[in-house]
Amino acid sequence: MAKKSWIARNARKKVTVEKYAALRLQLKAAKDYVGLSMLPRDASPTRLVNRCEITGRRRAFLRRFRLSRITFRELASAGMLPGVTKSSW
């Protein structure tokens, strides 16, 4: 499980990105790079980190399910993910 402070920090970044999204788009259209540089660093969407919804793990993240590989495997084995079956060939 990730530290709660990291998860909270990422949530704060997400709020900041949403807050400045329209302004960033407007500044980019006007090619006002000085204005863009005056915005907070966390206003950039590239600063967001994909994290597992359950554990907060950032590595081995599966975008389709928004889970880490470990959590995905546990839930799939327990039959908690609809449409996911163990493959065999």
Steps between C-alpha positions, in 0.01 A plus 500: 500500500633842406546766763186699560692823448593397144141412418382830649766694308386344173138588582602863563683505167189369325291783647762757392510361146121523470503853644749636246403287196297770323759770569784278377309430179440870448865589562622226268268620222637853543857358514557693821782290644590760760146478636521121499824511696333716765241232576570252782710201402229260609261655245666289231320169434832321449566531873213261579591141579284199415433318825311184591152584630532251786864497611638823354789318333640690202708234329354225279176696455233362263314799352199302383417387853670783696669234716854380560593158367504349848153625593370407155622142542349467847161635391497297178580179686219572745258559212439863596571642153216433257608367163851408614591133491823313540639413162606149409629358174 
